[in-house]
Amino acid sequence: MTRRSTATRAHGLALIAGVLALAGCSSSPSTRDAVPRAEPYSKYGNPQSYEVLGHRYEVMRDNGGYRETGIASWYGPGFHGKRASAGEEYDMHAMTAAHKTLRIPCYVEVTNLQNGKRAVVRVNDRGPFHDNRIIDLSKAAADKLGVTAKGTALVEVRHIEPGDPVSPDAAPVQLAMAPAAAIMVPGAMTRTPEAIEESRRPAPEWGRNVFMQIGAFSESINADRLRSRLASAGIERISVTRQVDGFHRVKIGPLTSVDEADGLSVRLDALGVYGRHIVVE
């Protein structure tokens, strides 16, 4: 595709060009959220499926209800001014992002689960084509979410439509919560049940409560079969838990870092085990 499929081109020249472009750029970084508006989907950016670096991706038919937890990254000078997958120019100073499968353009609310910061961004590009990332943020969005320095962060991504309520900026998610009835937003009414439930989620902490979920099965025998297969390949810290919905979930962890999650993804690819995602419990 437009951005990541050209990643093997001369990176040095691209970086130099990006730096020169920044030197003469008159635009300035903006941390104002993107404002969702109705707009047609890109004809160019929404094929039924596409392939990059040997992986095939299926574009969603409907973005409705999309919500996912995982690792975010960001991209900047090397792609600034180049064509994005939606057919427009990529501006690293705009509140935008890239996603592998959402129909574009669209809007998502991104929450950094490690510091509580939120941003609304317009998704207009494809990527990140890294095995263990769910969204690639523009530099402006990464700055607002506090992702730029470290390069990655655990986030939740939620698709929103024009007119949908947007969550206010939040304090970092707390492990110990006040009673629900006492939780207030200054100058506002009592928080909604959804907001209260969100605030009760534990803050992600590497080495304690961040896992990679490998599969979910209605029959425990299938979950046990996958666990045995992974164990025979030398993968450790595998657990099978039965959730309230009756499904048996196979997880690995707790994971200690993004690097460990990336290394684990490589091993799972070699085993032909796909469809995994990060969970915080």
C-alpha positions in Angstrom: 0.0 0.0 0.0 0.9 3.7 -0.2 3.0 4.1 3.0 4.3 0.9 4.5 4.7 -1.0 1.2 7.4 1.5 0.2 9.2 1.0 3.5 12.1 -0.9 1.8 13.0 2.1 -0.4 16.0 4.4 0.4 15.2 5.2 4.0 18.2 7.6 4.3 17.0 9.7 1.4 13.5 9.8 2.8 14.7 10.9 6.2 16.8 13.7 4.7 13.9 14.8 2.6 11.7 14.8 5.6 14.1 16.9 7.6 14.4 19.4 4.8 10.7 19.6 4.6 10.4 20.3 8.3 13.0 23.1 8.0 10.8 25.0 5.6 7.4 23.9 6.9 5.1 26.7 8.0 2.6 24.5 9.7 2.9 24.1 13.5 2.0 21.2 15.7 -1.6 21.1 16.9 -2.9 19.2 19.9 -6.6 20.0 19.2 -8.6 16.8 18.7 -9.9 16.0 15.3 -13.6 16.8 15.0 -15.6 13.8 13.5 -17.6 14.7 10.5 -19.5 12.8 7.9 -17.4 12.2 4.8 -17.3 9.5 2.1 -14.9 6.6 2.3 -11.8 6.7 0.1 -12.2 4.6 -3.1 -8.5 4.2 -3.2 -7.8 3.3 0.4 -10.5 0.6 1.0 -9.8 -2.4 -1.1 -11.5 -5.6 0.0 -8.1 -6.9 1.0 -4.4 -6.1 0.4 -1.0 -7.6 1.0 2.1 -6.0 2.6 5.3 -7.8 3.4 3.7 -11.2 2.8 0.7 -10.6 5.1 -2.8 -10.2 3.8 -5.2 -7.8 5.5 -9.0 -7.7 5.2 -10.6 -4.3 5.3 -13.6 -4.1 7.6 -17.0 -3.7 5.9 -18.3 -1.7 8.9 -16.3 0.1 11.6 -19.2 0.2 14.0 -18.5 -1.2 17.5 -14.7 -1.4 16.9 -12.8 -1.3 20.1 -9.4 -2.8 20.7 -6.6 -2.8 23.3 -3.0 -3.1 22.2 0.3 -1.3 21.5 0.4 2.0 19.6 3.4 3.5 17.8 4.0 6.7 15.9 5.5 7.9 12.6 6.8 11.2 11.5 9.5 13.0 9.5 10.3 10.1 7.1 6.7 10.2 5.8 5.7 13.8 6.2 4.3 15.3 3.0 4.0 11.9 1.3 0.7 10.5 0.1 -1.5 8.7 2.7 -3.6 5.7 1.8 -6.8 7.8 1.7 -5.3 9.8 -1.2 -4.3 12.9 0.7 -1.0 14.2 2.0 0.3 13.0 5.3 0.8 15.8 7.8 2.7 14.7 10.9 1.4 17.9 12.7 -2.3 17.0 12.2 -4.2 14.7 14.5 -4.3 11.6 12.3 -3.4 8.0 12.5 -2.9 4.8 10.4 -4.8 1.6 10.9 -4.5 -1.7 9.0 -8.2 -2.6 8.6 -10.6 0.2 9.5 -12.5 1.7 6.6 -10.9 5.1 6.0 -11.2 8.0 6.5 -12.8 7.5 10.0 -12.4 8.7 13.5 -11.2 7.0 16.7 -10.7 7.9 20.3 -7.3 6.7 21.5 -6.7 6.4 25.3 -3.2 5.9 26.6 -3.9 3.4 29.3 -0.7 4.2 31.2 -1.3 7.9 31.8 -5.0 8.4 31.1 -4.5 10.9 28.2 -7.0 10.8 25.4 -7.1 12.1 21.8 -9.5 11.9 18.9 -7.8 11.3 15.6 -8.8 11.0 12.0 -7.6 7.7 10.5 -6.5 8.3 6.9 -3.6 5.9 6.3 -2.7 2.2 6.4 -0.3 0.7 8.9 1.5 0.0 11.1 2.8 -3.0 9.4 4.5 -4.3 12.5 3.2 -7.6 13.8 2.4 -6.4 17.3 1.0 -2.8 16.8 -2.7 -1.8 16.4 -2.4 1.9 15.4 0.3 4.3 14.1 -0.1 7.8 15.4 1.0 11.1 13.8 3.6 13.0 15.8 1.0 15.5 16.9 -1.3 12.7 18.3 1.7 11.0 19.9 2.8 14.2 21.6 -0.7 14.7 23.0 -0.9 11.1 24.3 2.6 11.1 25.7 3.9 8.4 23.4 6.6 10.3 21.5 9.5 9.8 23.9 9.1 6.0 24.5 7.9 5.3 21.0 5.1 2.9 22.0 2.3 2.8 24.6 -0.5 0.5 25.6 -3.7 2.1 24.3 -7.4 1.5 23.8 -8.7 2.5 20.4 -12.5 3.1 20.0 -14.2 4.0 16.7 -16.5 7.0 17.0 -19.1 8.5 14.7 -20.0 12.2 14.2 -22.2 13.2 17.2 -20.9 10.4 19.4 -20.0 11.5 23.0 -16.2 11.8 23.4 -14.7 11.0 26.8 -13.1 13.9 28.7 -9.4 13.8 29.5 -8.9 11.5 32.4 -6.4 11.1 35.2 -4.3 7.9 35.0 -6.4 4.8 35.6 -6.3 4.0 39.3 -6.0 0.6 40.9 -8.0 1.6 44.0 -11.3 3.3 43.3 -13.6 5.4 45.4 -17.2 4.2 45.6 -19.0 4.6 42.3 -21.5 7.1 43.7 -18.7 9.4 44.8 -16.9 9.6 41.5 -17.6 13.0 39.9 -16.3 15.1 37.0 -15.8 18.7 38.1 -18.6 20.9 36.7 -20.5 17.9 35.3 -23.1 15.4 36.4 -22.3 12.0 37.9 -20.4 9.9 35.5 -22.2 7.4 33.3 -22.2 3.7 34.2 -19.9 3.1 31.2 -17.4 5.7 32.5 -17.5 4.3 36.0 -16.9 0.8 34.6 -14.0 2.1 32.6 -12.5 3.8 35.6 -12.5 0.5 37.5 -10.2 -1.2 35.0 -6.8 -1.8 36.4 -3.9 0.3 35.2 -1.7 -1.8 32.9 1.6 -2.8 34.5 4.2 -4.8 32.6 5.1 -7.9 34.5 1.9 -7.9 36.5 -1.3 -7.8 34.4 -0.5 -7.4 30.7 -1.2 -10.7 28.7 -1.3 -11.8 25.1 -4.5 -13.6 24.4 -4.0 -16.4 21.9 -7.5 -17.8 21.5 -11.0 -18.2 23.0 -12.9 -21.5 22.8 -16.3 -22.7 23.8 -14.9 -26.2 24.5 -12.2 -26.5 27.1 -10.6 -29.4 25.2 -9.7 -27.1 22.3 -8.1 -24.6 24.7 -6.1 -27.3 26.4 -5.0 -28.6 23.0 -3.6 -25.2 22.1 -1.9 -24.8 25.5 -0.2 -28.2 25.0 0.9 -27.2 21.5 2.4 -24.0 22.7 4.1 -25.7 25.7 5.7 -28.3 23.5 7.2 -25.4 21.5 8.9 -24.1 24.6 6.5 -21.2 25.3 6.0 -20.6 29.0 3.5 -18.9 31.3 0.5 -20.2 29.4 -2.9 -20.2 31.2 -6.4 -21.2 30.4 -9.2 -19.4 32.2 -13.0 -19.7 31.9 -14.6 -16.3 31.7 -18.2 -15.4 32.7 -19.2 -15.6 29.1 -18.4 -19.3 29.1 -15.4 -19.1 26.8 -12.0 -20.6 27.7 -9.3 -18.1 27.0 -5.7 -19.1 26.3 -3.3 -16.4 27.5 0.5 -16.0 27.8 2.0 -13.8 30.5 2.1 -11.6 32.3 4.4 -10.0 29.8 7.3 -7.9 31.0 7.7 -5.4 28.1 6.9 -4.4 24.5 10.1 -6.2 23.4 8.9 -9.4 25.0 5.5 -9.1 23.3 7.3 -8.5 20.0 9.5 -11.5 20.4 6.6 -13.7 21.4 4.7 -12.6 18.3 7.6 -13.7 16.1 7.6 -17.2 17.7 3.8 -17.5 17.3 4.0 -16.5 13.7 6.5 -19.3 13.2 4.0 -21.7 14.7 1.2 -20.5 12.5 -0.7 -19.1 15.5 -2.5 -15.8 14.6 -5.4 -13.8 15.8 -3.8 -12.7 19.1 -4.2 -9.5 21.0 -3.1 -7.7 24.1 -5.4 -7.8 27.2 -5.1 -6.1 30.6 -6.5 -7.9 33.6 
